[in-house]
């Protein structure tokens, strides 16, 4: 069974898939450096919850900081990563006929004591987010650092705990409830959503 076949099968059966050593080490380190440089430039902003005009600050739900990635204004490291998302969209359209047309992505930093309470990525009003992706940029991450991603099952119970290990890529169906546990060390990642044409609900 190929990696691509396993990815599609896992999304259909368990709802998620994990790929370790997703990129070559040089690409991984270039992305981590790009995130750190962007942060040092003061470009990160507190993350909000909600959609468009309804976006709001709510540090009781999430306390991370983010920087949205632009296909036309990113570094070569960022552009190379976004090209991998393009490939993933094409692959999933071929294997699962999802109709993926676009994606959005941002850097995320969870400073010590930051978290993101249980939530669902798919907005009820549009349902355009179909596949959620997280790529971790953490060197020598240890269990005591926290910051795990928890996926919930169909009974709304914690089911899978995933450590944010560097160069690990996780994708899951965007209607799965999940949370980011409190981090006790600075936690770096790229979050992305593979999207279909918005549905008017």
N, C-alpha and C positions, 0 to 999 in steps of 0.2 A: 504494500500500500504506500503510495507516495505521500509526501508531506501535504501537498495540496488536497489530496483526497481525504486525508485524516482531518484537516482543518474543516472542510465542508461537513464531514460526517459528525465531528464533535459539535459544531454549531447546531446541527439538527437534533442530536441526541442529548447532549448535556447542556447546550446553550453557550459553551465557551471553549476556547482553545488557547494553549500556552506554547510559545516558541522561545526557547532559550538560545542565546548566541544568535540573535536575529540578524545583526549586521556584523560586518568585519570589524575587528577591534579599532582600526584607524577611523572608521566612520562613526563608531560609537563614541570614541574620545573627542572627535571633532564636534559632534552634537552636544556633548556635555560642555565643552569649551564655549560653544555658541550660546548655550543657556547662561553660563556664568558671566560671559561678557555682557549679554543683554541685561542681566540683573544688575551688574555693576554700573551700567549706564543709567539706572533708575527707571527703566522702561516697564517694569512689572506694576500691575495694579491689583488692588484687592478684588477677589472674585465675587461675582454677584450670583443670585439665584433668579430663576424666571426667564422670560423670553421677551426680547425687544422692549417695548414701552413698559412692560411689567417687571423688568429687571430691578432688583433691589438688593441692598446690603443686608445680610443677616448672619452675623458672626456666630450666632448660636447654632447655625446649621453647617456653615462652612467657613473656614478661616485661612484658606490658601491664597496665594497670589499667582496671577497668570499674565501671560503675554501672548496675544493672538499671532499666529504665523501667517504670513502673506506669501503666496506663490511667486509673486513678482518682485518682492523686496527682501527676500531671505538670503542668508549666506548659502554658499554651495553645499554645506553640510545639511542645512535645513531643506534646500531644494532636492537633494538626493533622497532624504527621508520622505518627503512628500511624493516623490516619484515612486517610492515603494508602496505608498497608499494607493496611487493610481493603479499599480499592478494588482494590488489586493482587490480593488473594486472590479477590475476586469476579470480576475480569477473567480470571484464569487458570483459575478453575473453569468459567467460560463457554466459554473457548477450548480448554482442554486437559483438562477434566474431571478435575482433580487431586484433588478432594475436600478442599481446604484448609479447615480448621475454626478455626484459631487461629494466633497468632504469639507470639514472645517477642523482646525487643530490649534492647540495652544501649548506653550510651555507652562508647567506648573511647578511651584515651589511650596512645599509644606515646611515651614520653620518649626523648631521644637514646640510642642503642644498644639500644633495645628491639626485639623481633622476635617472630615466631610461626612455628616450624618447620613443615615440611610435615605436613598432617593432613587428615582428612575430617570434615565437620560432622555427618554422619548417623551416629547411634549404632547399633551393630550389634544391640543388644538391643531397640530399639523401632522404628527406622526412621521416626519421625514427622516428622523434619525433611526437607522435600522441596525447598524453594527457599531458598537463602542470599542475603541482601541486605546490601550495604554502601553507606552514604551518607557521603561525605567532607565534612568541615567545615574545610578547610585553605585559608587565604588565601594567594595568590601562591606556590603550591608550585613548587619548582624540582627538576629532575632530580637535582641533587647532594644533595638532602635524603633520597634513598632512599625506603624505606617502601612500595615497590611491592607490589601483589598479583600473585602468580604463580599461574596456573592450569596444571595438568598435563594432558597428553593421555592417550589410552587406553593408550599404551605407557609411561606413568609418566615421561614426559619433560616438562621445562618447555616450555610451548607459547605462553602469552599473558602479557604483562607489562602491568599496568594502573597508571598513576600515580594517586596519591590526590589528585586535583585537586578543589578546593572546588566544591560543588554538583553533583558527579558521583555518579550512582547506578549500582551494578552489581548484577545478580542472576545467579545461576548454580545449576545443579543441585547439591544438597547432597552428592551422592556423588562429586563431583569433588575429587581431591586438590589442595590449594593451600597457599600459605604467604604470610606477610607478611615482606618483606625488612627488614633492619635499618634503622631510621629514624635519621637524623642531625639531625633537627629534631623538635620536638614535633608529633605527628601525631594529629589528631582525627577521629573517625568515629562512626557509629551502625551496629552490626551487628544484623541481625535474621534470624530463620528463620520461614518460612511452614510451618505444620505440618498434618499429617493426624491422624486418630485413631491412637494408638499401636498397633503390631502386636506381639503377644507372640511372641518368637522362642525 
